[in-house]
């Protein structure tokens, strides 16, 4: 589905499968406001542009501090 601005939206589950992102991780990003979403007839749809950006960034990694001994 495309909205009035031309953005492409997919159901959350479809987007998660299509981009290889666990659905739970995508739900967390929606909850935190990092992925735009809409509720359509009881189903959560997400903005494909945001999902692509999330997939391109990958999972955040904790930086390790290396100290000389």
C-alpha positions as CSV (number, residue, x, y, z in Angstrom):
1,X,0.0,0.0,0.0
2,X,1.2,3.5,-0.8
3,X,0.0,6.5,1.1
4,X,-0.6,10.0,-0.3
5,X,3.0,11.0,0.0
6,X,4.2,7.9,-2.0
7,X,5.6,6.0,0.9
8,X,5.3,2.2,0.7
9,X,3.8,0.4,3.7
10,X,3.7,-3.4,4.4
11,X,2.2,-5.5,7.2
12,X,4.8,-5.8,10.0
13,X,5.0,-9.6,9.6
14,X,5.5,-9.4,5.8
15,X,8.2,-6.7,6.2
16,X,10.0,-8.7,8.9
17,X,10.1,-11.8,6.6
18,X,11.0,-9.9,3.5
19,X,14.0,-8.1,5.1
20,X,15.1,-10.9,7.4
21,X,14.5,-9.0,10.6
22,X,12.9,-10.8,13.6
23,X,9.3,-9.6,14.0
24,X,9.9,-8.9,17.7
25,X,12.9,-6.6,16.9
26,X,10.7,-4.7,14.5
27,X,7.9,-4.4,17.0
28,X,10.4,-2.9,19.5
29,X,11.6,-0.4,16.9
30,X,8.0,0.6,16.3
31,X,7.4,1.0,20.0
32,X,10.5,3.2,20.4
33,X,9.4,5.3,17.5
34,X,12.3,4.4,15.2
35,X,10.0,2.8,12.6
36,X,6.8,4.5,11.5
37,X,3.6,2.4,11.7
38,X,-0.1,2.5,11.2
39,X,-2.9,0.3,12.3
40,X,-5.0,-0.8,9.3
41,X,-8.1,-2.9,10.1
42,X,-6.4,-4.3,13.3
43,X,-3.1,-5.1,11.5
44,X,0.1,-3.2,12.1
45,X,1.7,-1.8,8.9
46,X,5.2,-0.4,8.8
47,X,7.0,2.1,6.5
48,X,9.3,0.2,4.2
49,X,11.8,3.0,4.0
50,X,12.3,2.8,7.8
51,X,12.6,-1.0,7.7
52,X,15.2,-0.8,5.0
53,X,17.2,1.8,7.0
54,X,17.0,-0.5,10.1
55,X,18.2,-3.5,8.1
56,X,21.1,-1.5,6.5
57,X,22.3,-0.3,9.9
58,X,22.2,-3.8,11.4
59,X,22.1,-4.6,15.1
60,X,23.8,-2.1,17.4
61,X,27.0,-3.6,19.0
62,X,28.3,-2.8,22.4
63,X,31.7,-1.1,22.2
64,X,34.4,-2.9,24.1
65,X,37.1,-1.0,26.0
66,X,40.5,-2.5,25.6
67,X,43.0,-1.5,28.2
68,X,46.7,-2.2,28.1
69,X,47.8,-4.4,31.0
